[in-house]
Amino acid sequence: MSNKGNTERAAQRRDVGAEEIAQAADALFVAMRRARSAGAENVGGLSLAQVALLDPLASEQDIPVGRLAGSADVSVPTATRMLQQLEAKGIVARRRSPEDERRVLVRLTAEGAELLAALRARLRDRQTHAYEAFTPAERVQLVTLLRRLADLVSDSGD
């Protein structure tokens, strides 16, 4: 019998405390951030913050800078600086809103859309490879528990 199997069975027989759950969650978040960051650097040399800023543009164009900043959890001045860098690389295009000249709208260029699609595909491939280590039943349970945990963590911040 493998040591991993023994450890898993021992963990199932005992209850785990908040500290152990927090450590496991932290390890997962760090691993996911590293994987996402490595993927971004290998596809286009983008930072993780830049990818977070671009993500909403994959499904919608002409998004105001303020909304992009909020979704990436950065300040508007920081988002503006990052978008200037991304525009210089030909990844995004910015323009003034025709309805309100104070608002700047952002969209992906064709090159930016290709880059973001490649980045997302690479990330999904890595995730799929990792998830294949779970049985179908474990994957269903994992999705259920992760969504529940996300909801609980979000609710606890109120």
N, C-alpha and C positions, 0 to 999 in steps of 0.2 A: 504494500500500500504506500502511495506517495506521501511525502511530508505535506505537500499542498492539500491533498485530500483530507489528511488528519486535521490540519489547521482549519479548513473550511467547516468540517463537521464540528469541531470544538467551538467555533464561533457561532454555529447554529444552535448549540445546546445552551449557550449562556446569553444573557442580556448584555447589551453594550450601552455604555453611558454617553452622555452628551459630548464629553471630551473626545472619546474615540470616534464618534460620528463626525465631529468637527475636523479632526485630523484627517480622516478619510476623505471628507468633502474638500478640504484644503488641498490635499494631494491630487485629487481629481482636477480641481480648478487650475492648479499649477501645470499639470500635465497637458490639459487642454489648451491653456494659454501658450505654452511652449510649442505645441504642435501647430497651433494656428499661426503663431509668430514665425516659426520656421517655414511654414508653407508660404506665407506672405513674402518673406525675404527671398525665397527661391523662385517665386513667380512675381517679378516686377520690382523687387527691392522695396516693398512697402512696409511701413511700420504697422504694428497692431492697431494703433490709434487711427492711422489713415484708413485701414480696412474697415474699422468700425464706422468711420465717417462715410465711407462709400457704400456700405451694405444696403441702406434704404434705397439708394439709387438703382439697385438691380431691378426693382419692381416698380419704380415710379420716377418720372423725370420732372425737372423744374421744381425742385424742393427748395424752400427758403433756407438760407444758411442757419438761421436760428433753430429751425426744426432739426436739421442735421446735427447741429451742436448738441441739442438735447438728447437725441437718440444715441450719440456717441459718448454722452456724459462728459463733455468738455465745454469750456466757456465759448461764447461767440467769437471773441478775439482770437482764441487758440484755433478754432475751426477755420476762421478766415485765413490765418497764416498757413495752416495745413492745406487749405483749398488753393491758395496761391501757388504753393509748391506743386500740388497735383496738376494745376492748370499749366504750369511751366513744363511739366513732363508730358502734356497732351492727354492726360487721363480724364479731366473734367473740363467743362466749359461753363463760365459764369456769365450772367447777363442781368441787367436791371429788369425788374418787373414792369410791364407796360402799365399796370394799374396803380402801382405805387413805386416811384423811383427810388425810395429809400430801401426797398427790399431787393436783395440779390438772390436770384434763382440759380440753382446748380443742376447740371445734367451730366451724365457720362458721355464721353466721346465714343466713337466706334472702337477706338483702341482701348479705352477704359473699360468698356463693356466686355471686350474679349479678355482683358486682363483679369477682371473680377470673376468672369465665368471660369477661367482657367484656375484661379485661386480656389474658388468654391468647389470645383470638381476635384482638385487635389486633396482638399480637406475632407470631402465626402469619401474619397477612396481610402484615405487613412482611417477615417472613422468606421467605414464598412469593414475594413480588415480587422479592426479591434473588436467590433461587435460580433463578428463571426465566431469569436471564442465562446459566446454564450449560446445556449440552446434556444430554440424558438420560444419556449415557455419563459425562460429567464429574460429574454428580450422584452416580452410583453410586461413582465413584472418590473423590469428596469424602467421602461417608459412610464408606467403607472407611478412608480415611486419617485422618479425624478420630477415628474410634473407636480406631484403632490408636494414634494419638498420645495420646489420653486414657488408654489402658491403659498405655502406656510411661511417661507422666508420673506416673501413680498408682503404678506399680511402682517408680519411681526414688525415691519418698519413703520407702520402707521401710528 
